[in-house]
Amino acid sequence: MKNNYWNASALVGIALSEKTDLQTQYSYYRADNYEDNSAFSQPYGAGIEDQSVVVSLIHQFSKQLQWTVRYGFFTSRDETSGGHNNYDAHLIYSSMRYSF
């Protein structure tokens, strides 16, 4: 059985100002060796495609105080489960970090 798995990711960042950064991250995963031979035997292998895009805005208020806000979009298509585990998801996330 041949393995057909691959992963790719990229992160790009830019400084918008002395205290503010913008980052964009993309991730891709593909496994393409699923064999649905369920008419004769147990199916084997994996067949899935996952993708995600996350955009982050990071602002440094002071040396100790940093704020981050993120938006992400995630998608998954799972051939192995007959599509029952497929999803599209959104994420909105914010955090405040104080360093002592």
VMD Tcl script that draws the C-alpha trace (Angstrom):
set ca {
  {0.00 0.00 0.00}
  {1.39 3.37 -1.00}
  {1.37 6.26 1.52}
  {0.05 9.48 0.03}
  {0.25 11.92 2.95}
  {1.47 15.48 2.81}
  {1.56 18.55 4.95}
  {2.18 22.19 4.10}
  {2.08 25.33 6.20}
  {3.10 28.94 5.86}
  {3.26 31.89 8.24}
  {3.56 35.48 7.04}
  {3.90 38.42 9.38}
  {4.18 42.16 8.96}
  {4.84 44.93 11.43}
  {2.06 47.49 11.04}
  {3.69 49.83 13.52}
  {6.31 49.75 16.24}
  {3.83 48.06 18.59}
  {1.40 46.23 16.28}
  {1.94 43.08 14.20}
  {-0.31 41.24 11.77}
  {0.19 37.51 11.13}
  {-1.49 35.13 8.71}
  {-1.06 31.38 8.91}
  {-2.20 28.72 6.45}
  {-2.05 24.96 7.01}
  {-2.93 22.07 4.70}
  {-2.99 18.30 5.32}
  {-3.98 15.60 2.85}
  {-4.04 11.82 3.20}
  {-5.10 10.14 -0.02}
  {-4.80 6.36 0.20}
  {-8.27 5.29 1.38}
  {-9.45 2.04 -0.19}
  {-13.18 1.39 0.28}
  {-13.28 -2.33 -0.31}
  {-16.05 -2.87 2.26}
  {-17.94 -5.16 -0.12}
  {-15.17 -7.76 0.32}
  {-13.15 -6.85 3.41}
  {-12.27 -4.16 5.95}
  {-11.63 -0.73 4.37}
  {-8.12 0.55 5.01}
  {-6.00 3.65 4.63}
  {-6.93 7.26 5.21}
  {-8.74 9.81 3.09}
  {-8.92 13.27 4.62}
  {-8.22 16.88 3.67}
  {-7.82 19.55 6.38}
  {-7.23 23.26 5.77}
  {-7.00 26.22 8.10}
  {-6.42 29.96 7.85}
  {-5.73 32.04 10.97}
  {-5.25 35.82 11.05}
  {-3.81 37.41 14.21}
  {-3.46 41.02 15.30}
  {-0.97 41.50 18.14}
  {-0.53 44.79 19.97}
  {2.10 45.51 22.61}
  {0.74 48.16 24.99}
  {3.89 48.12 27.12}
  {6.79 45.79 27.93}
  {4.49 43.87 30.26}
  {1.09 44.06 28.52}
  {0.23 42.42 25.19}
  {-3.17 41.94 23.53}
  {-3.92 39.41 20.77}
  {-7.07 38.91 18.71}
  {-7.41 36.03 16.23}
  {-9.86 34.84 13.62}
  {-9.59 31.36 12.16}
  {-11.45 29.31 9.59}
  {-11.05 25.52 9.60}
  {-12.40 22.92 7.19}
  {-12.15 19.15 7.13}
  {-13.39 16.58 4.62}
  {-13.10 13.00 5.88}
  {-13.65 10.31 3.27}
  {-12.84 7.54 5.77}
  {-15.98 8.24 7.84}
  {-18.21 8.55 4.78}
  {-18.34 12.32 5.26}
  {-19.94 12.08 8.72}
  {-16.99 13.90 10.33}
  {-16.85 16.74 7.78}
  {-16.96 20.24 9.23}
  {-16.41 23.94 8.66}
  {-15.59 25.93 11.79}
  {-14.90 29.53 12.74}
  {-12.81 30.70 15.68}
  {-12.67 34.11 17.31}
  {-10.14 34.37 20.10}
  {-8.78 37.19 22.20}
  {-6.21 37.19 24.97}
  {-4.45 39.67 27.19}
  {-1.01 38.77 28.57}
  {0.67 40.48 31.45}
  {4.32 39.58 32.15}
  {5.84 40.15 35.57}
}
mol new
graphics top color blue
foreach p $ca { graphics top sphere $p radius 0.5 }
foreach p [lrange $ca 0 end-1] q [lrange $ca 1 end] { graphics top cylinder $p $q radius 0.2 }
display resetview
